[in-house]
């Protein structure tokens, strides 16, 4: 199995922590001007609104989307958009390699510690 380009692997390590997150990002990038609600994304991906809400927060923190009035749009810098485009092309061409890279990326210890103390609905999809 061929390795992914280093910049794509670094992007995955730093910004992509699940396949679902990559699927959400792919929807945003496929229609960059389209505003999405959490419910629309949830229905499109057949996922829970709570899980999608966490993915939205993650993408917003990493400056990949912007949000206003419960509407969310893709908004990456040109350099980041180029990497996202390459990542998504590789996701189509070499899906297993991309998924392996996501699952082999080291977990953020601070996030893991924080997640251990969350209260409420939990989705075991990460």
Contact map, one row per residue, 1 for C-alpha under 8 A:
111000000000000000000000000000000000000000000000000000000000000000000000000000000000000000000000100000000000000000000000000000
111100000000000000000000000000000000000000000000000000000000000000000000000000000000000000000000100000000000000000000000000000
111110000000000000000000000000000000000000000000000000000000000000000000000000000000000000000000100000000000000000000000000000
011111011000000000000000000000000000000000000000000000000000000000000000000000000000000000000000110000000000000000000000000000
001111111000000000000000000000000000000000000000000000000000000000000000000000000000000000000000000000000000000000000000000000
000111111100000000000000000000000000000000000000000000000000000000000000000000000000000000000000000000000000000000000000000000
000011111110000000000000000000000000000000000000000000000000000000000000000000000010000000000000000000000000000000000000000000
000111111111000000000000000000000000000000000000000000000000000000000000000000000010011000000000000000000000000000000000000000
000111111111100000000000000000000000000000000000000000000000000000000000000000000000000000000000000010000000000000000000000000
000001111111110000000000000000000000000000000000000000000000000000000000000000000000000000000000000000000000000000000000000000
000000111111111100000000000000000000000000000000000000000000000000000000000000000010000000000000000000000000000000000000000000
000000011111111110000000000000000000000000000000000000000000000000000000000000000000000000000000000011001000000000000000000000
000000001111111110000000000000000000000000000000000000000000000000000000000000000000000000000000000011001100000000000000000000
000000000111111100000000000000000000000000000000000000000000000000000000000000000000000000000000000000000000000000000000000000
000000000011111110000000000000000000000000000000000000000000010000000000000000000000000000000000000000000000000000000000000000
000000000011111111101100000000000000000000000000000000000000000000000000000000000000000000000000000001000000000000000000000000
000000000001101111101000000000000000000000000000000000000000000000000000000000000000000000000000000001101010000000000000000001
000000000000000111111100000000000000000000000000000000000000000000000000000000000000000000000000000001100000000000000000000001
000000000000000111111110000000000000000000000000000000000000000000000000000000000000000000000000001001000000000000000000000000
000000000000000001111111000000000000000000000000000000100000000000000000000000000000000000000000000000000000000000000000000000
000000000000000111111111100000000000000000000000000000100000000000000000000000000000000000000000000000000000000000000000000000
000000000000000101111111110000000000000000000000000000000000000000000000000000000000000000000000000000000000000000000000000000
000000000000000000111111111000000000000000001000000000000000000000000000000000000000000000000000000000000000000000000000000000
000000000000000000011111111100000000000010001000000100100000000000000000000000000000000000000000000000000000000000000000000000
000000000000000000001111111110000000000000000000000000000010000000000000010000000000000000000000000000000000000000000000000000
000000000000000000000111111111000000000000000000000000000000000000000000000000000000000100000000000000000000000000000000000000
000000000000000000000011111111100000000000000000000000000000000000000000000000000000000000000000000000000000000000000000000000
000000000000000000000001111111110101000000000000000000000000000000000000110000000000000000000000000000000000000000000000000000
000000000000000000000000111111110000000000000000000000000000000000000000010000000000000000000000000000000000000000000000000000
000000000000000000000000011111110000000000000000000000000000000000000000000000000000000000000000000000000000000000000000000000
000000000000000000000000001111111100000000000000000000000000000000000000010000000000000000000000000000000000000000000000000000
000000000000000000000000000111111100000000000000000000000000000000000000111000000000000000000000000000000000000000000000000000
000000000000000000000000000000111110000000000000000000000000000000000000110000000000000000000000000000000000000000000000000000
000000000000000000000000000100111111000000000000000000000000000000000000110000000000000000000000000000000000000000000000000000
000000000000000000000000000000001111100000000000000000000000000000000011100000000000000000000000000000000000000000000000000000
000000000000000000000000000100000111110110000000000000000000000000000011100000000000000000000000000000000000000000000000000000
000000000000000000000000000000000011111110000000000000000000000000000111000000000000000000000000000000000000000000000000000000
000000000000000000000000000000000001111111000000100110000000000000000110000000000000000000000000000000000000000000000000000000
000000000000000000000000000000000000111111100000100000000000000000000000000000000000000000000000000000000000000000000000000000
000000000000000000000000000000000001111111110000000000000000000000000000000000000000000000000000000000000000000000000000000000
000000000000000000000001000000000001111111111000000100000000000000000000000000000000000000000000000000000000000000000000000000
000000000000000000000000000000000000011111111111100100000000000000000000000000000000000000000000000000000000000000000000000000
000000000000000000000000000000000000001111111110000000000000000000000000000000000000000000000000000000000000000000000000000000
000000000000000000000000000000000000000111111110000000000000000000000000000000000000000000000000000000000000000000000000000000
000000000000000000000011000000000000000011111110000000000000000000000000000000000000000000000000000000000000000000000000000000
000000000000000000000000000000000000000001111111000000000000000000000000000000000000000000000000000000000000000000000000000000
000000000000000000000000000000000000000001111111101100000000000000000000000000000000000000000000000000000000000000000000000000
000000000000000000000000000000000000000001000111111100000000000000000000000000000000000000000000000000000000000000000000000000
000000000000000000000000000000000000011001000011111110000000000000000000000000000000000000000000000000000000000000000000000000
000000000000000000000000000000000000000000000001111111000000000000000000000000000000000000000000000000000000000000000000101000
000000000000000000000000000000000000000000000011111111100000000000000000000000000000000000000000000000000000000000000000001000
000000000000000000000001000000000000010011000011111111110000000000000000000000000000000000000000000000000000000000000000000000
000000000000000000000000000000000000010000000000111111111000000000000000000000000000000000000000000000000000000000000000000000
000000000000000000000000000000000000000000000000011111111100000000000000000000000000000000000000000000000000000000000000000000
000000000000000000011001000000000000000000000000001111111110000000000000000000000000000000000000000000000000000000000000000000
000000000000000000000000000000000000000000000000000111111111000010000001000000000000000000000000000000000000000000000000000000
000000000000000000000000000000000000000000000000000011111111100000000000000000000000000000000000000000000000000000000000000000
000000000000000000000000000000000000000000000000000001111111110000000000000000000000000000000000000000000000000000000000000000
000000000000000000000000100000000000000000000000000000111111111110000000000000000000000000000000000000000000000000000000000000
000000000000000000000000000000000000000000000000000000011111111111100000000000000000000000000000000000000000000000000000000000
000000000000000000000000000000000000000000000000000000001111111100000000000000000000000000000000000000000000000000000000000000
000000000000001000000000000000000000000000000000000000000111111110000000000000000000000000000000000000000000000000000000000000
000000000000000000000000000000000000000000000000000000000011111111000000001100000000000000000000000000000000000000000000000000
000000000000000000000000000000000000000000000000000000000011111111000000011110000000000000000000000000000000000000000000000000
000000000000000000000000000000000000000000000000000000010011011111100001111100000000000000000000000000000000000000000000000000
000000000000000000000000000000000000000000000000000000000001001111110001111000000000000000000000000000000000000000000000000000
000000000000000000000000000000000000000000000000000000000001000011111111100000000000000000000000000000000000000000000000000000
000000000000000000000000000000000000000000000000000000000000000001111111000000000000000000000000000000000000000000000000000000
000000000000000000000000000000000000000000000000000000000000000000111110000000000000000000000000000000000000000000000000000000
000000000000000000000000000000000000110000000000000000000000000000111111000000000000000000000000000000000000000000000000000000
000000000000000000000000000000000011110000000000000000000000000000111111100000000000000000000000000000000000000000000000000000
000000000000000000000000000000000011100000000000000000010000000011110111110000000000000000000000000000000000000000000000000000
000000000000000000000000000100011111000000000000000000000000000011100011111000000000000000000000000000000000000000000000000000
000000000000000000000000100110111100000000000000000000000000000111000001111100000000000000000000000000000000000000000000000000
000000000000000000000000000000010000000000000000000000000000001111000000111110000000000000000000000000000000000000000000000000
000000000000000000000000000000000000000000000000000000000000001110000000011111111000000000000000000000000000000000000000000000
000000000000000000000000000000000000000000000000000000000000000100000000001111111000000000000000000000000000000000000000000000
000000000000000000000000000000000000000000000000000000000000000000000000000111111100000000000000000000000000000000000000000000
000000000000000000000000000000000000000000000000000000000000000000000000000111111110000000000000000000000000000000000000000000
000000000000000000000000000000000000000000000000000000000000000000000000000111111111000000000000000000000000000000000000000000
000000000000000000000000000000000000000000000000000000000000000000000000000111111111100000000000000000000000000000000000000000
000000000000000000000000000000000000000000000000000000000000000000000000000001111111110000000000000000000000000000000000000000
000000110010000000000000000000000000000000000000000000000000000000000000000000111111111000000000000000000000000000000000000000
000000000000000000000000000000000000000000000000000000000000000000000000000000011111111100000000000000000000000000000000000000
000000000000000000000000000000000000000000000000000000000000000000000000000000001111111110000000000000000000000000000000000000
000000010000000000000000000000000000000000000000000000000000000000000000000000000111111111000000000000000000000000000000000000
000000010000000000000000000000000000000000000000000000000000000000000000000000000011111111100000010000000000000000000000000000
000000000000000000000000010000000000000000000000000000000000000000000000000000000001111111110000000000000000000000000000000000
000000000000000000000000000000000000000000000000000000000000000000000000000000000000111111111000000000000000000000000000000000
000000000000000000000000000000000000000000000000000000000000000000000000000000000000011111111110010000000000000000000000000000
000000000000000000000000000000000000000000000000000000000000000000000000000000000000001111111111111000000000000000000000000000
000000000000000000000000000000000000000000000000000000000000000000000000000000000000000111111110000000000000000000000000000000
000000000000000000000000000000000000000000000000000000000000000000000000000000000000000011111110000000000000000000000000000000
000000000000000000000000000000000000000000000000000000000000000000000000000000000000000001111111110000000000000000000000000000
000000000000000000000000000000000000000000000000000000000000000000000000000000000000000001111111111000000000000000000000000000
000000000000000000000000000000000000000000000000000000000000000000000000000000000000000000100111111100000000000000000000000000
111100000000000000000000000000000000000000000000000000000000000000000000000000000000000000100111111110000000000000000000000000
000100000000000000000000000000000000000000000000000000000000000000000000000000000000001001100111111111000000000000000000000000
000000000000000000100000000000000000000000000000000000000000000000000000000000000000000000100011111111100000000000000000000000
000000000000000000000000000000000000000000000000000000000000000000000000000000000000000000000001111111110000000000000000000000
000000001001100000000000000000000000000000000000000000000000000000000000000000000000000000000000111111111000000000000000000000
000000000001100111100000000000000000000000000000000000000000000000000000000000000000000000000000011111111000000000000000000000
000000000000000011000000000000000000000000000000000000000000000000000000000000000000000000000000001111111000000000000000000000
000000000000000000000000000000000000000000000000000000000000000000000000000000000000000000000000000111111100000000000000000000
000000000001100010000000000000000000000000000000000000000000000000000000000000000000000000000000000011111110000000000000000000
000000000000100000000000000000000000000000000000000000000000000000000000000000000000000000000000000000011111000000000000000000
000000000000000010000000000000000000000000000000000000000000000000000000000000000000000000000000000000001111101100000000000000
000000000000000000000000000000000000000000000000000000000000000000000000000000000000000000000000000000000111111100000000000000
000000000000000000000000000000000000000000000000000000000000000000000000000000000000000000000000000000000011111110000000000000
000000000000000000000000000000000000000000000000000000000000000000000000000000000000000000000000000000000001111111000000000000
000000000000000000000000000000000000000000000000000000000000000000000000000000000000000000000000000000000011111111100000000000
000000000000000000000000000000000000000000000000000000000000000000000000000000000000000000000000000000000011111111110000000000
000000000000000000000000000000000000000000000000000000000000000000000000000000000000000000000000000000000000111111111000000000
000000000000000000000000000000000000000000000000000000000000000000000000000000000000000000000000000000000000011111111100000000
000000000000000000000000000000000000000000000000000000000000000000000000000000000000000000000000000000000000001111111100000000
000000000000000000000000000000000000000000000000000000000000000000000000000000000000000000000000000000000000000111111100000000
000000000000000000000000000000000000000000000000000000000000000000000000000000000000000000000000000000000000000011111110000000
000000000000000000000000000000000000000000000000000000000000000000000000000000000000000000000000000000000000000001111111000000
000000000000000000000000000000000000000000000000000000000000000000000000000000000000000000000000000000000000000000001111110000
000000000000000000000000000000000000000000000000000000000000000000000000000000000000000000000000000000000000000000000111110000
000000000000000000000000000000000000000000000000010000000000000000000000000000000000000000000000000000000000000000000011111000
000000000000000000000000000000000000000000000000000000000000000000000000000000000000000000000000000000000000000000000011111100
000000000000000000000000000000000000000000000000011000000000000000000000000000000000000000000000000000000000000000000000111111
000000000000000000000000000000000000000000000000000000000000000000000000000000000000000000000000000000000000000000000000011111
000000000000000000000000000000000000000000000000000000000000000000000000000000000000000000000000000000000000000000000000001111
000000000000000011000000000000000000000000000000000000000000000000000000000000000000000000000000000000000000000000000000001111
